[in-house]
Amino acid sequence: MNGAAKGAIVGGVFLAMVGGAGYGVYALVGDSGDGKSGGGTNSATSVKAEKGSGPVTEKEAAAAAKAFLAAWAAGDERTAADLTNNPAAAQTAVGEFKTKAHVSKAVITPGAAKGTAVPYKVEAEITYEGVTKPLAYDSQLTVVRGLTSGKPLVDWQESILHPQLQKGEKLRAGAPATPPVKAVDRNGEELSAEKYPSLRPVLDELRTTYGGKTGGKPGAEVWIEPAGGPKRTLLTLVEGEPSVLKTYLDAKVQAAAEQAVAKYPEASVVAVQPSSGHILAVANHRADGFNAAMKGARAPGSTMKIVTAAMLIERGLVAADKPAECTKDAQWGGRTFHNLKNFDAPGATFATAFAKSCNTAFIKPIDLVKDDAALSKQATEVFGIDLNWRTGVVSVDGKVPTATGAEEAAGYIGQGRITMNPLNVASITATARTGVFRQPLLVSPELDGRTIATAQRRMKPSVQQQLVSMMRLTASSGTAQQTMAAVGGSDKGAKTGSAEVGGSGSPDSWFTGYSGDVSAAAMVEGGGHGSDAAGPIVAQVLNAG
């Protein structure tokens, strides 16, 4: 223990008495050994790993984990670190567990090894300025063979200290830089991470950005400090005095969004009010906790045809009631593009081609456009895409880069280098619905005086009328018919989409629609066709609005 701690194994329970102010007593319980190590050992890690070869055995994993957990429990960061494959990172993290996270006591209970994985339970106490509160959690470590030593070593990951820690993140306790914020919806109803779990990263970011601008008094907390971005509170030690922050979210719509995405893995949805640009709901259901609804960047598939259609109609190259070439395939730039299952629709109007999501009807007019930047211009000048939106939290703008050849044709149907997220696509639908781009907003710009993006021009009325009529047709008799039949009201429209990303087996599922003064867009990674997964999510959200 380097003189810092003395310990003993008594009846299979490891106890360590650690010196140093504010550190207290650590104990490792649940040792499956028979206690024959005796009471005279003065080391938490008297079992030394032997050099070996080949895959780590379950017995080796259990022994290596026991030694590491005992050293960690005793607060012996140097010994613990040397039992990992990244001693430098592990020593700092284990040391800061007591000095920066203010852990004053902990009981670590290892479970039975399963192969090279060893689960364990941590029951800790955090003490800060005379206040002590418990913090308990389960985690798991993995044991690997050292590349040079050949010894079984703990594969060091930040999540060993706490399961919510990701790469580069740290566990901290103390007085936060910003006071707590009580976020409320547009009607004054409180929005908590407990009630609306997928709002947690949004609420954390709102606190970081606006906590110091809306009054309130900091308390004391335990939090996860990321390499970049807002802190994530794990435990409140001393209640602060929160300020009230009004958002444009709608608790009823948010609740529906949370319930809808929970039915599909890797799902995200955003709802926007077309008449104002106010964001009504943001929800994600993802294993990585990423806010893909606002920060994602993936090909939007045929939902992009809303923008492409607006561009082609505005240039007089197509019209909703005029014939369109919906052939089985079309060639451009040395590449052949197909419709789903190679369908065709001889004699169909452009409106029908839109409603049936006919790819070739959008690619055939490309030689008449004679402007490689036409789609990019339409997206930016009319739909406000890529104008550095400042919603109130960090969001990622859609990208519609200028392209040539096959990339240009792919862009017309939402593939190629075009990237969007549900926020971008919900805004596109809102713009189509009203003919005017209104930058999405989560909180009022008056809070911080930030500049709001404005589009260069509004959509021409004739273009907007045709877009709305085609989206209504899609909802009543096109690819969105089955999904939108479940949405109440008569003023509704939609567009389906699917996007092949990285050659994955199943395409991303996209769906966007509006009903009354609510537009929504959803994306489910690997979810299949638009109506398979994203569609039901949007339908549930629209019904709540």
N, C-alpha and C positions, 0 to 999 in steps of 0.2 A: 504493500500500500504506500510505499515511499514515505512511511512515517505519518501519513495522513489519516490512516484508519486501521483499526484492529477488528478482527472478526472471529467468529467461531461457527462451526456447523453443529447444531444441537438437534438431535431427533429429526434430521432431514430438513431443517429450516435454517437458512443462512441469515445471520444477523450481522449488521455492520454498524459500528459506532464511529461516526465521521467527525473529525475536528473542523473548526472554522465557524465563524459567526454566521448564524442564519441558515446553516445547512441541515442540522438536525440528524434524524435517524433514518437509515435506509434498510430495507429488508427484502431479501429474495426468498419467497416461499414456494412450496410445491416441488422441491427437489425430490426426484424419484429415486435417489440413491438410498443406501441403507444406513448411512451415517457413520460408516466405518472409517471415514477420514479422520475421525477422532476430534477431540475438542482442543487439540493443541496447535492446530494450524493457524498461522497469522496472515493468510492470504485468501482473498475471495476467489482466486483463480489458480489454485494449486494444481489443478488438472492441466497438464501441458499437452498441446496438440502434437501428435507424432507425424512425421513426414510420411506421405503415402503417394499412391499413384492411382490413376483411373477415376471413375466417378466417385463422388463423396457418398459414403454409406449413411444409412439412417442413424446408426450408432455414432458415427463421427459427427453428424449434424447436431445430434442431441448434446454431445459433449462440448462442441464448440459454442453452441448457443448458451449452454449453462455457464460456461466460463465467461463469455461476453456479458451476459445479463447480470452475473454476480458482480463483475467489475463496474458495470454501469450503475447497479443498485448501490454499490459502495461509494459511488462518486469518484472512482479511480479512473479518470479519463484516459490517462496514459496507457494503463494496462488494457482497458477496453479497446482503445484505438489500435493497439498492436495485434488484437485478435480479429481485425478487419482487413479487407483488401485496399483500404484507403485511409491509412492512419492519420494523415494530416487533417482531412475533413472530419473524420470521426472524433478526433481529440478535441477539436474546436467545438463541435456540436454537443458532445457529451458534457464538456466543461460548461458551456453556456446554458445547458439544461438547468443547472443550479444557479449560475450567476446572472443570467439574462432572463430566464423564464421564472426565476425566483421559486424553484421547487424546493420546499423545505423538508419534505418527507415523501417517500414512495415505497410501495410494495409491488414487486414485479413477480408475477406468477407464470412460469412457463408451462405450456401445454405439451402434449405428446408430439414428437417429431413425425411428420408425414413426408417421407422421402427426405429431401434436403430442406424442406420448409418447417419452421418451428413457430407456432403461434404463442402469444403470451398476453397477459393482462397487466396493465399498469394502473395502480390506484395511488394517485399522487395528491399532495396537498401543496397549494400555492400560497405563499405568505408574502404580502407586500404592505409595508407601513402599518404593521400590527394587525392586518386583516388576513385571515386564513380561510380558504375555501377548497373543497375537494375537486379533483379533475381525474376522472376514470375513463379508460378507453382500452380497446383491444387492438393489437397490431400483429405483425408477422415479419420474420426475417428469413433469409435464405442463406444457406452455407454453400460456398464454392471451394474448389481446390486452388490454392495459391499458385500462380503461374511460375514463380521462381522457387518458392519455398516447398511447394508440394503439400503444405499443411492445409487442413480444412479451416477456412476463414469466413467470417460473416461478410456477405456481400453488402457493402455499405450503401445505404440509401437514406435520404432525409426522412422518409416515412417510417423508419425504425423508431425515431423519437416520438412521432405522432402520425397516425395514418393519413391525416389530411395534408401533411407537408409534401409538397412537390419539389422538384429539382430547383435548387437555389433558394428555397424558402427557409425561414427561421421561426422558432418559437420564442415569443417575447411576452413579458408582463410588465405592467407599470401604468403610468398615466399617459393616455394617448394624446397625440398632438392636436386632435380636433375633438370637440365635445360630441356626445351622442345626438342623433337626429331622429325625431319621430316623423317618419314620412307618412303622409296621408294622401288619399286619392282625390279626385276632382270634387267629391262630395263630402270630404272631411273624414272618411273612414280610414282608420289606421292600417298601414301596410307593413306587416312584420314578416321577417324571414321564416318564422315558425309557421305562420299561416300560409305564406306563399313562398315555398322553398326556392324555387328557381329565380326569385327576385333577389336572393342574397347578394350576388356580385354587383347587381345594380344598386341596391341599397347601400352596400359598403362604399361604392364609388361616389354616390351622392353625399354620403357623410364626409368622405375625404375632401370633396370639392366644395361643399356648401356648409359643412359643420361650423367653420369659423366665421361664416358670413351671416348666420341666422340666429346668433345668440347661443345660449346654453353654457353649461359648465362641465368640463371633463371630470370623469370619475377615475376608476382604475380597472384595468382589464387584462385578460390573457388573449393574445392575438397571434395570428400567423402573418408574418411580414414577408411578402413576396419580393422577388428581385426587382419587379416593376409593377405598378398598379396599386389598387387600394388594399389596405389591411383587412383581414377577415377575423372578426371577433369570435373567440371560442367560449369565453367565460367572463362574466362581469363580476369583478371583485367588490367594487364600490360603485353604487349607482351615481351617475352624473345627472345633471339637469338638462334634459334634451330640449332642443328647440324644435319647433314644428316646421316641416318643409312640405309645402303643397306641391303635388305632382299633377300631371294631366292623366295619369292612369285611372282606370275605372275598376274598382274592386270586383264588381260582378263579372266583367269581361275577363279580368285577370284570373279569377277563380276558374272560369270555364276553360281558359287557355292552359292553366296548370293541369286540370283534369284531362284535357284532350291530349296533350303531349305525353302524359304518363302512360298512355296506351301503346306507345311506339318507342323503341330505343333509338337514340340519336336523332331526336325530333326537336324542331324549333318552330316557333310561330310568333308573329307580330300583328297587332291590330292597330289601325290608324283611322282617325276621323277625317274624311276627305275635305270637309268644309273648313277645317282649321289646321290640319297637319298634326294635331295632338295625338301622341302615342297612348293608346288605351290599354294595351297589354303587351307584355314581353315574357315569353316562357320557353324554357329549354328542358329537355330530358336527355341528359348525356352522361356517359360514364366519366368523362374528364372534367365535368363542371364548367366547360367553356360556354360563353355567351355567344353561341353561333348565330342566334337570332339577330344580333346587332353587329357582330364582329366577324362573321363567317365570310368566306370568299370562294364560292363554288359556281360552276356553270349552271345557269338557271333553266336550261332547256327551253321548251316551247313557251314558257311564260314570257320570254323575250319577244315573242311574236307580236305582243301588244305594241312595243316600240317599233318593230320592223313594219308592222301594218300601218302605223301612223306615218312613218317616213314614206312608204310607197304610195299611200293615199294622197298625202300632201303634194307629192311630185306628180300626181296625175297618172301614175303608172298602173294603178288598180283602183277599183271601186267596189264597195260592198255588194252592189247588185249586178256587177258585170262578170262575165265568164272568167274563170281562172284555169290555168293549165295544171291540173292535179293529176300528174302522171305517176306511174309506179316509181320512177327514178329520174334523177336529173344529174347532169355532169357540169362541173365547174372547177377550173384550176387543176385539172388532172385527177379529180376525185369524183366518185359516184356517190350521190346521196339517195337514200331510200326512205319511203314512208314505212310506218309500222306495219309489219307483215306484208309489205309491198302492195298495199291497197292503192287503188286509183279511183277517181271520181270524174268520169268524162262529163263535160257540160256543166259542172258545178260552178256556182258563183264564188267570188272571193270570200263572201261571208260564210258560205258552207265549208269552203276549204279551211277557213280560220276555225270554225266550230268543230270540224273533224280533225284538226291539227295536221293538215297536209303539208309536209315539209317542202315538197317540190314546188308547190304553188308560190312559196316565198323565195325560192332560189331561182326559178325560171326568169323573173323580171330583172335579175341582177345586171345583165348586159345592157339594160336600158338606163340604169341608174347613172353610170359614167362618173362616179365620185366615190373613191375608196373610203372617204371619211363621212359619207352620208349618214350611216347609222350612228356613228359617234357623235356627230353634230346634233342629230335628233335627240339622242339620249341626254346630252348636256343642255342644249338650248331650250328644249321644251319640257323634258322630264326631270331636269335638275340633277342628273346623275354626275357624280364625281366633282361636286362643287364644295367639298370640305364642309359637310354638314356638322353643325355643333348642336347636338340634341340636348346636352346637359350632362351626358356621360360619353365615354369614348365609343365611337361607332366607326365602322369601316365603310367607305364609299364604294358603290358599285363601279366597275371598270368596263368601259366599252372602247378599247383601243382601235385605232385605225388599222385595217388589215387589207391584204390583197390575196388574190387567188383563192385557193380552197379555204384558207382561214377566214376570208371575208364571207364566203358562202356559209361556213359553219356558224359564224357570228349571227347571221340572219335568223337562225333557228336556235340561238342561245347556247351554242357550243363554242369550240375554239378557245380563244383567250378571254372571253367575256366572263366576268365573275360578279356575283350578286350574293346577298343574304336576304332573309325574309323581310327585314326592314326596308331594304331597297325596293323589293318587288311589291310590297304592300303600298309603298309610296307611288310606284308606277301605276298601280291600279287606281289609287286615289286621284292621281292626275288625269287618268283616262276618264274617270267618273265625272270630274268637274271641269276639265279642260285647263286647269291652272295648277302649277306646281306650288305646293306649300310645304316648306321644309319640315320634316317630322321633328317634334319637340317633346321632350319628357318633362321638362320644367320650364318655367317662364324665363325668357332671356333678360327680363328686368332684374333678376337676382344678381347677375354678374355683368350685365351690359354687353354680352357677347353678340357678335354679328351673325345674322341669320342669312343663309344662302337664298338667293332669288334667281329664278330662271331668266334667260335673256328675253324670252317671248312666251306668250300663252298659246295654247293649241288653237288652230283655226276651228271655228264652230262646226264647219262641215266635216272635218276630220274627227272631231270629238263625237259628233252625232253618229257617225258610221262605226267608230270604235265601240261605243256603248251598245249599239244595235247588234254588233257581232258578238260581244261578250254576253248579251242577253240570249242570243241564239245558242251559244255554247252551253249556257245554263239550262235552256229549255229542251234542246234536242241534239246537242253535241256531246263531246267527250265528258262534260261535267254534269250531264243530265241527272244521272242517278244520285250523285252527291248533292247537287243543289235542290233536288226534289225534297230533301229533308230540311231545307232552310225556309223559314216562314216569310211571308210577304211576296209582293209581285215585282217590286223594284230590285232586281238582283241580276248579277252577271258574273262570269267566271272565265278562267283560262287554266287548262291543265298543262303539265310539263313533266318531262323525265329527262335526265341528263346522264350520259355515260361519262364517268370520271375515272381516269387512270386504268381503264380496261377492267374494272371490277365486274364481278358476275352480275350483280343486280344494279340497275341505274338508281340515281337519286330520285326520289319522288318529290315533285313540286306541284303546288296548287295555289291559285290566288283567286279571290272573288270579292264581291261587294254586296251588301244588302242595306238599302237605305243609306244612312250616313256612317257606315262602318265598312272599311276595306280590311282584308287580312290576307296574309301569305304565310304558307308553311313549307318546310323542307324536312324530309326524312332521309338521312344518308342511307343509301342502299335499300330504300323502301319500295322500289319498283316504280310502276307507272303512277301518274299524278293522282288518280282517284283511288289508288290502292291504300295509301297511308296518309299523305298530306291532305287529301280532300276531306276525309272525315274530321280532321283537326280543324280546318278552316270552317267547315259547316257548324261545328259545335260553338266556335267562337262567334260567328256571325249571328247565330241564334241568341246568344247571350247579349248581343248589342242591341 
